[in-house]
Amino acid sequence: MTKLIHSMVRVSNLAESIDFYRNALELEINDQYIFDNFSLTYLANAETGFELELTHNHDQSEPYTHGSGYGHLAVSVEDIEQAHRRIRNLGIEASDVKAFNHNESHLATFFFITDPDGYKIEFLHRQGRYL
């Protein structure tokens, strides 16, 4: 059986991205490997074993594009309203908190933020299938 272990995003400014993910998602550096031309930085927290891999190509001068295939990362939180206030208090722009229904039944409560490289991140209230 397979086990999801990480998702990778390419970042333009490693220090800025580490700071963003430390503040917004409460992730810390779990491992880091610096090579001549690129760096791999793995972020995680005690809540999950899943990691976010930040790949920084040292000589990349052009912004990365996401094409039409990238969607978003998603995290779950105990209190969506508190998380929303915390994110906004950090000065990070966040969409409004929204409720999403399916077949007249509540499915999710969520909001989105965007990291420094344009990657979307969804915050979901920890309930139902989003535990």
C-alpha positions as CSV (number, residue, x, y, z in Angstrom):
1,M,0.0,0.0,0.0
2,T,1.3,3.5,-0.8
3,K,1.7,6.3,1.7
4,L,1.7,10.0,0.8
5,I,4.9,11.5,2.2
6,H,5.3,15.0,0.6
7,S,4.2,17.5,-2.0
8,M,6.8,19.7,-3.7
9,V,6.6,23.4,-4.8
10,R,9.3,25.4,-6.5
11,V,10.0,28.7,-4.7
12,S,11.8,31.8,-5.9
13,N,13.0,33.1,-2.5
14,L,13.7,30.3,0.0
15,A,14.0,32.5,3.1
16,E,10.7,34.3,2.3
17,S,8.9,31.0,1.6
18,I,10.2,29.4,4.8
19,D,9.0,32.4,6.8
20,F,5.6,32.4,5.1
21,Y,5.0,28.7,5.7
22,R,6.3,29.0,9.3
23,N,3.8,31.8,10.0
24,A,0.9,30.8,7.9
25,L,0.9,27.0,8.3
26,E,3.0,26.6,11.5
27,L,5.5,24.4,9.6
28,E,9.2,24.2,10.7
29,I,12.2,22.9,8.8
30,N,12.4,19.1,9.2
31,D,15.3,18.6,6.9
32,Q,17.3,20.6,4.5
33,Y,19.8,19.6,1.7
34,I,21.8,22.3,0.0
35,F,23.5,21.4,-3.3
36,D,25.6,23.5,-5.7
37,N,22.6,24.5,-7.9
38,F,19.5,23.9,-5.8
39,S,18.2,23.3,-2.3
40,L,15.6,21.0,-0.9
41,T,13.9,22.1,2.3
42,Y,11.3,19.8,4.0
43,L,8.8,21.4,6.2
44,A,6.4,19.7,8.7
45,N,4.8,20.0,12.1
46,A,3.8,17.6,14.9
47,E,0.3,17.4,13.6
48,T,1.2,15.2,10.6
49,G,4.1,13.2,9.1
50,F,3.3,14.7,5.6
51,E,5.9,17.2,4.5
52,L,6.0,20.1,2.1
53,E,9.2,20.1,0.0
54,L,10.4,23.6,-1.1
55,T,12.7,23.3,-4.1
56,H,14.8,26.4,-4.6
57,N,16.8,26.5,-7.9
58,H,19.6,28.9,-7.0
59,D,20.0,30.4,-10.5
60,Q,16.3,30.7,-11.3
61,S,15.6,34.4,-12.2
62,E,12.2,34.1,-13.9
63,P,9.0,33.6,-11.8
64,Y,7.6,30.1,-12.0
65,T,4.3,29.5,-13.8
66,H,1.7,27.1,-12.6
67,G,0.2,26.2,-15.9
68,S,-3.4,25.0,-15.9
69,G,-2.9,21.9,-13.9
70,Y,-2.0,23.1,-10.4
71,G,-4.8,23.3,-7.9
72,H,-4.0,23.9,-4.3
73,L,-2.6,22.5,-1.1
74,A,-5.0,21.9,1.7
75,V,-4.7,21.9,5.5
76,S,-7.3,21.3,8.2
77,V,-7.7,23.3,11.4
78,E,-9.7,22.9,14.6
79,D,-11.2,26.4,14.5
80,I,-11.6,28.0,11.1
81,E,-12.6,31.4,12.4
82,Q,-9.6,31.6,14.7
83,A,-7.3,30.4,11.9
84,H,-8.8,33.1,9.6
85,R,-8.2,35.8,12.2
86,R,-4.6,34.6,12.9
87,I,-3.7,34.6,9.2
88,R,-5.2,38.1,8.6
89,N,-3.4,39.4,11.8
90,L,-0.1,38.2,10.1
91,G,-0.9,40.5,7.3
92,I,-1.6,37.7,4.9
93,E,-4.5,38.3,2.5
94,A,-7.2,35.6,2.9
95,S,-10.5,35.0,1.2
96,D,-13.7,35.2,3.2
97,V,-14.7,32.1,5.1
98,K,-17.2,30.2,3.1
99,A,-19.5,27.2,3.6
100,F,-19.9,24.6,0.9
101,N,-22.9,22.2,0.7
102,H,-23.5,19.1,-1.3
103,N,-27.0,17.6,-1.7
104,E,-28.3,20.0,0.9
105,S,-25.8,18.8,3.5
106,H,-22.9,20.8,4.8
107,L,-19.6,19.5,3.3
108,A,-17.0,22.0,4.2
109,T,-16.1,25.4,5.7
110,F,-13.0,26.9,4.2
111,F,-10.9,29.9,3.0
112,F,-7.9,30.4,0.8
113,I,-4.6,32.2,1.0
114,T,-1.7,32.5,-1.6
115,D,2.0,32.0,-0.9
116,P,4.7,34.3,-2.2
117,D,5.1,32.3,-5.4
118,G,1.3,32.2,-6.1
119,Y,0.5,28.8,-4.8
120,K,-3.0,28.6,-3.4
121,I,-3.6,27.0,0.1
122,E,-7.0,26.0,1.4
123,F,-7.8,26.0,5.1
124,L,-10.6,23.6,6.0
125,H,-12.5,23.4,9.2
126,R,-11.6,19.9,10.7
127,Q,-14.9,18.0,10.4
128,G,-16.4,15.2,8.4
129,R,-14.0,14.0,5.6
130,Y,-11.6,16.8,6.4
131,L,-10.2,15.5,9.7
